[in-house]
Amino acid sequence: MPEFTGPATRFTPGAIQKAADDIGCDVAAVKAVIDVESRGGFLSDTRPKILFERHVFSKRTDSKFDQSHPDISSRISGGYKGGAAEYDRLGQAIALDRKAALESASWGAFQIMGYHHASLGMPDVEDFCRGMCNSEDDHLDAFVRFVKLNKLDDELCRRDWTGFARGYNGPAFLKNRYDTKLAAAYTLHAISPPRTDTVQRTLKMGDDGPDVALLQKKLGLVADGDFGPATKAAVVAFQKKNGLGSDGIVGAKTRQALGL
């Protein structure tokens, strides 16, 4: 079994509501952060979603690997591969310096950097990673602690997306339009029927994760968690058979018909 696989338990009923209550914000605000950061905390192989940051690894190792391993150690951010391929990058870094590597990735549903482990009450980064492998509720607990520790609860409660994005994502938030994305995601969830147990995202070509794998099982496909052309074709066929709009996108009506 690959390292970092675990139970990968989804949000338990009421967990997002409890987190929102602890922060003092509404549920839609927490869901907006999940949407923008990850759209769900785990890959289809049960490993938590990560993004390896080579500029952080460079900083935490005093740039000593910049010349020999520029793809994973550089003062300039980038080199991302996305999805499961980020674990290839992490693995290369672990071979050089395990602790620095784990601290140089963002983890889970809220993409919290590993180097925050100590401030979040976990002196050993390995403990932090075990929590990230365990459940989305663990991701949620870390998020609540992070928001309170960094005094971002006021911004989240006021829905001050510019202020929250600056504190949560750093100075690059403008380049990546995090504030605009958060505002749009919040609006979507605020006008949707209230659900506090899990985030029900619209599924479409290019998406991945456990919810895609569940969709594929419902359609009788190989559940690899990758929404590709074959999955879209199966969705279209199901929609046509059931008198739904045959756009290949799994929204609320298609979910309901599939029993998702």
N, C-alpha and C positions, 0 to 999 in steps of 0.2 A: 504494500500500500504506500503511495507517495507520501512524503512528509507533508504535514499541515492539513491532511484530511481529518475530519472529525464528524461529530453528530450533525453539524450544520442545521440545527433546529431553527425553524422559522419563528417569527414573532408570536408569542403566546397571546391568546385573547386578552384584550385590555391593557397590554404592555405599553402600547404607544399612548393610549389615554393617560396611563399613570405617569409616564415620562413627561407628557405635556403638562399635567397637573403639578408635577415636581418643579418644573421650570416656571410655570405660570402662564404658558402660552396656549394656543389652541392646537388641536390635533393636526390641522391642515399645515401648520408651520413646520411641525416635525416631519410630516410626510413630504413636504417640499424639499427639505434638506436631503432626505433619502433619495428622492427622485433625481436631484441634481448631482449628488455625490456617487450614487451607485446603482439605483434602481433594483436594490436587493443585495444582501450582503455576501452571497455565496455563488461560486461557479457551479456548473452542473456536476463536476467531479467532487463536490462537497468542500473544496478548499475555499477559504474566504477570498473575496476579490481584493486584489492589491494593485498598487502602482509603485514601481521602484523608482526612486529619485536619485539619479546619479550624482547630482550636485550636492545633495545631502551626504551621500556616501563619501564623496571627495572631502567634504568639510570635516566629517567625523573621523577620517583616517589621515588627516593632514596632507591630503593630495598625493600620498606616496604611490598610489596606483594609477594616477592620471596618465602617465606616459605608457605604461605597459597594458592598461585596460581602459582605454578612453571611452568605450561603449558603456561601461558601467561606473566609471569614475571620472568626473569632469566638473570643472567649475561652472560649466554651462548646462542648464537643465535640458532635458529632452531624451531622445533615443528610445522613446516608449514603443512597445510592441502591442500592448493591450491584451486583455483576457488572460488565458492560461499562459501565454508566452511571457508574461511578466515574471512568472516563476522561474523561467530559464535565466532571466537577468538576475533575479534574486539568488538563484543557486550559484551563479558565477561569483557573486559578491560574497556569499557565505563561505566559499572556498578560500577567500582571502582574509576575511574578518567577519565571523558569524555575528557577533554582537552588533557591530556597526551596520552590517547588512540588514538585520531585522529592524533596527532603529531607523533605517533609511527608506522604508516602505510605508505607504499609507494603507490602512487595513479596514476591511469590513464595510458595513452598510453606510458608515459615516466617514470613511476614509481618514481615520485618525492616524497621524504619524506615530511610528513605533517609539520614537525618542521621547514621547510624552508619558511613557509607561510609569516612571517614578512619580511624577506629579499626580498621576491618576491612582496612586496607591499600590503600584506593583513594582517593587524595587528591582525585580528581575524581568527583563524584556521577554524572556521565555514564558513567564506566567501570563504576560499580556497577550502573547501570540496564542497560547492555549485557550484563553478566553475567546479570542477572535475565531478560533476553530470550533468552538463549542456551540454558540447560538447567536441569533440576532438579538436576543434579549441582552446578552453580554455586550454586544455592540452598542445597544441602546443605553445601558448603564454607563459605559465609558463616555458616550456622547453627553449625557446629562452632567456627569462630573466635569467634563471638559468645558461645557458651556458655563457652568457655575464658577469654575475655577478662573476662567478668563473673563468673567463678568459680561458675558454676551447674552444673558437672559433678558436684560432690559431691551436690547435691540430686537431679539426674537419676539418678545411680547408686543413691542410696538410695530413689529413688521417693518423695521428699518433695515431693508435688505442691503443697502449700501454699507451701513455700519456693521451689520452682521458679517457680510461677505469679507469686508476688510479685516475683521478680527479673526475670522475662521479660516479664510483662504490666503491671507497675506496680501502684499502689495500687488500681486499679479491678478487680483480678482477682476480688475477693469479689463485687462487684456482678454481674459477668458469669459467676460460678461456674466460672472456668477450672480451678481445682484439682479440682473435682468432675468436670468433663468430661474432664480428663486422666486421672484415676483410672479412669473408666469405659472410656475408649478403650484404656488400657493393659491392663486386664483382658480386653477383647475380643481384642486382638492376642496377649496372652500365652497364651491358651487355643486360638488358631488354629494350624493347621499352619504351621511356619516357612517364610516366604518373605522373601528379602532383596533381590530385584531391584526390586520395585515395591509400592506399596500397592494392594491389591485391595479397593476399597470396595464395599459393597452399594449398588446404584443404584436410585433410586426417584423418584417424581414430585417435582419441585422441584429436583433436582440438575442440575448443568451441568458442562461441561468436555470435554476431549479424549476421556475414556473414555466419556462419553455419546455423543459423535459417532461413536466406533468402534462402539458398540452399535447406533446408528441405521443405520450402513452395513451391519452384519450382518443387520439386519431389512429392508433395502431401502428405508429412509426417507431423507428429506433430512437430511443430517448437519449440523444447525445447533447441536448440542451442548446443546440445551435439552430436558430430560426433562419434556415436557408431556403432556396427555391423549392425543394421537395416539400418542406413544411408548408410553405405558402400555397403550393398547389393543392395539398390535402385540405387546408383551411378553406380554400375557394370551393373545392368539391363539396365539403360539408355544408358550407353556406348555401350553395345552390340547392342541395338536397333538402335543406330545411327552410327554404324560402327567405333567406337572409340576404342582405346586400353582399354580393360576391366580390369584395375588395381585397380579400386575403389578410385583413387586419382583424385581430381578435379584441373586440371591444366588449362592452357590457352585455349586449344581446347575444353575441356569439359565445361568450363565457357562460351565460346562463343556459344556452342550448346544449353546451358541452358538459354542463354540470361542474364547471370549475369554480 
